[in-house]
Amino acid sequence: MNKLILTGVDGNLGGQAAEYLLTIAEKDRLVFCGYDPASLEKFSAHGVETRETNFNHVEGLAEKFAGGEVLALISMPFVGEKRQAAHKNVVDAAKAAGVKKIVYTSLVNAADPENPSIEKIDHAFTEKYIEESGLDYIFLRNSQYAEAMITNYFTYVKGDGVLTNSQGDGKMAYISRKDCAKAVAYALNNQTLHHQILNINGKELMTISDFIAIGNEVTGNKVSYKEISDEENYAVFDAMGVPRTTEGKFKEDSEAPFSSEGMVTFAQAIRENKMAEHTDDFEKLTGDTPLTVRYMFEHAEEFQVGERHSKDV
């Protein structure tokens, strides 16, 4: 029986995808991969085959993917050449192992050369590399996680109540990470989709001011929004101790576990409406309606960004 291989199960997105996959696929078809043996134990204890993997090193990686038919590549959390190299290692190893299709978690509008987000560069590279490999694929181009902005919202609740960034009146269809994980599980288990690009978007397209207004209505807080320049946005993150790139040192329990370069250029892309994709691809793929921003604020304790899961070795 050809296997469905899910990578990154020791991370936030991959771990949630694993839980969904266990509800829709036969357990004996599944292989869960991750770099952290401790995180794999809970799955192996329930009878799922697990394999320890490190995508930064190609040696022996094809053996980890042996017997696989479809592989879901959860994009690595660091940015730049290291991520591109790691993704290339996975694609090369998957092809060598006889894998037929790759499901890849990408970013909305990743292939647009005018999209200023530095995050999209690696995604565009990986999509192109998979296409040129000759393998079948499903690209899941995710909108921004609502969890990131909900956590950000409550950071400002605890501060002066004025949320500042440089995305202005640009729009985004904020989506739950849980829904992105569900999309991964359903795409990995899907036998009819081939060479597909799906936009995994939230229920509503909105500005950050709209997002804050919903948060205020639900929580009773009075957060306001102030647009600042990109340089001012960098200064805010510098003051929080957020590294400019993923090569920097991240604080433990940081409320912004991302690089400021990634966040500021992402805000620029939103401001320029380069992230304003809004489709029903999620509903067509899963048969479910994406969670609304209102619902996530109503259950905010379940929708926080969480810790950074990255071991770049």
N, C-alpha and C positions, 0 to 999 in steps of 0.2 A: 504494500500500500504506500503510495507516494505521500510524503509528509508536507504539512503546512508549517513553515518555520517562522516564528515570531522573534525578532530581535528586540533588545532594549527593555526586557521585562523587569529589569531592576530600576528603571526610571519611572517618572510620573505617568507619562503617556503610555509607554509600553506595558507597565504594570496594570493599568486600567484596561488596556486592549486585551491583555491575557485573561482577565476576569470575564469580559464579554465573550471572548472566543470560547471559553469553557462552557458557555450556555448554548452555543449554536453549532459547535463542531464536535465530532467524535474524538474523545480524549486520546485514543491510540493513533490518531493521525497527527497529533501536535508535537512540535519540538519548540521549547522555549530557550532562548539564548540571552546571556548577560555576562558582564564582566565580574559581578559580585557573587561569589558562591553562596553567601549567606542569604541573598535575596532569591536565589534559585531553590533553596531548600523547601520553602513552603509549597512550591509547585511539585517538586519531586516527591514530597511526602504524600501528595494526593494522586500519585500515579502518572504524572506527566513527565515525559522524557525531557531532560534539561542538559544543556551543553554550555560550558564556560567559554566565552569568546572575548577577544580583544582586537578590535578592528584596526588599531594602529599598527598591527604586525600581521603581515599577510601569510607568514609561514604557518602551515598547518590549518589555515582557515577553511580551505575547501573541504577538509575532512569533517569539520564541524557542520557543514551543510549537506553532507552525504545523505542521499535518500529523499532530498527535498524536491517538491514539485513547484511550490510557490513560496517565496520568501518576502516577508514584510521588513523593509529597512526603515527603522525609526531614525530620522536624521539626528546626527550627533549634536550635542549642545554647545560645542565650541565653534568658532567661526574662522574661516580663512583656509589657507593651504592644508593645514592639518586635517580639517574636516573633509576637504576634497579628496585628500589622499586616503583617508579612512573609508569614505564611500566608494572610491575606486577599488580599494582592496575587497570590499564586500561584493561588488558587482563581478569583479574578476574571479573571485573564489566561488561565487554562486554559479557562474557560467561553467567553470571547470568541474564543479560538482554535479552538473546536469540539471540544475534548476531551470525551469522553463519560463517563469514569470516573476517579476519583482513588483511589489507594492511599495511605493515610496511616499513618505510624508514630506510634502513640499510646502510652498507658500503661494498665496494668491498673487497672480500676475508675475510669477517668477521669471518668465521668459522675456518680459518687456525690457528692452535695453534702456528705456528712459525712466524706469523705476529706480529711484535713488537709494533704496534700501540696501545697505551692505549685506544684510541677511540673505537677500535674494540671489547674490552672486553664486554662492555655493549650491543653492538649489537649482539654478539654471545650469550650472556645470554638471550636476549629478543627473538631471533629467536628460541632458544631451548625451552624456556618457552611456546611460542605460539605453537610450534610443539607438545609439550607434553600435551597441553590443550585439544587437540582433535579438535580444530577449523580448518577450512579451512584457507588458507593464500596465499598471494603473498608477497614475500620479494623483495623490490627494493634496490639492492645493488649499491648505487651511487658512482661514481668516485668523485674526488675532484672538488668542485666548482671552475670554472675558475675565478669567481668574486673575490675570495680571493687573487689569484695571480695577477690579473690585478690591484687591489688596492695596493698590495704589490709592484708591478712594479713602479707605480707612486709615491709611497713613496720614492723609491730610485732615481727617476728622480729629486725629490725635494732635495735629499741629495747629496752624492758624486758620484752617478751613478754606484755603484758597489753593485749588489744584492748578498747578502750572505745568504746561508743556507747549510744544511748538506745532501741534497738529491742527490747530485752528478749527475751521469749519469743515474739514475733510470728513468723509464718511467711511465707516467700517461696519461690517455685519459680524459683530462680536459673537464668538461661539464658545461654548463650554469645551474644556479639554476632555471632559467625559464623552461628549458627542464626537470629538475628533478620534478618541479611542474606539468608540463604537464603529466609526467609519472604517478604521483600520481592520477591525475584526471581520466586518461584513465584506470588505474588499478582499481580504485574504481568503475567505471562505467562498467567494463568488466564482462560479465556473463559466459564466457567460460573457463577462466583460473582457475585452482584449484591446490593447493599445488605446487606453482611455485616459483622458485628463478630466478629473472631477474637481469642481470647486466646492469645498466643504465650508459652507457659510452658515451663520446664525440666522435666526428667524427674521430679524429686522436690521435694516441699514440705518445707521444713526451717527450723529456727531458726538464728540465727547461731552458737549453740553447736554445733549439728550440723555446720554448715559448717566451723567451726574444727577440730572433732574429725576430720573427713575430711582436712583439710590436715595435721594433726599425724600421722595414720596414714601418709599418703603420704610426707611429707618428713622425719619423725623429729623435727621441732621440738616445742616444748612451749608453744605459745601458749595462753593462757587468756582467758576473757571476763569483763568486769566491766561491769554495767549502770550507767550514769550518767544524770543528769537531762538534759533538753533544754538547759538553760542551761549545764551543765557541758560538754555536747557542743559548744556554740558556742565555749566557751573553748578547747577542744582545737584547733578549727580556727583560731581567732584566733591561737593560739600558733604554728601552722604557716604563718601568713601567707595563709590562704585568705580571699578576700573574702566578705563576707556575701551580696552579690548578684552577678549576672553583669555589673553595671555597673562592678564593681571591677576592679582590676588583678591578673591571674593571673601567677604565677611561671612561668618557663620550666622545663620538665621536672618540673612539680609532680606529686607522687604522688596529689594530690586535685584534678584539674582541673575542679572543679565549685564552685558557690557553696555556702557553708555553710548558707544559708537553705534551699536546695533539699535538701541532704543531711539536715539536722536534721528538717525537716518530713516528709521521706520516711521517716526512721527512726520518727518518731511514727506515721505511717500503718501501717508494718509492725507496730509494737507494738500498735496497736489492731486488727490483723488486717484492715486495709482493703486489703491487697495479696495476700491469700492465695488468689488464683485459681489453679486447677490443672485444666487441661483437656488433651485430646489434639488440639486444633485444629492444632497444628504438624504432627503426624504425618498428619492428614487432608489438610492442604494440600500437604505436600512429599513424603509417602511415606517419610520418614525419621524415625528416633528422635532426639530431642534429645540432645546430648552431656551426660554426667553431670558433676557437680562433681568426682567422683573422677578422671575422665579429664582434666579441665582442670588439676587439681593435678599429675597425672602428666606433663603437658606444659605446665607453668606458663609457660615462656618464650614460648609461643605465645598465652597468654591474659592479657596485661597490658592495662591500660586505655588506654595510649598517650597521645599528646599531644592537647591540645585543638585542634580545628579550627574556628575561628570568626573571621570577619572582618566585624565589625559596622560597616559604613560606609554 
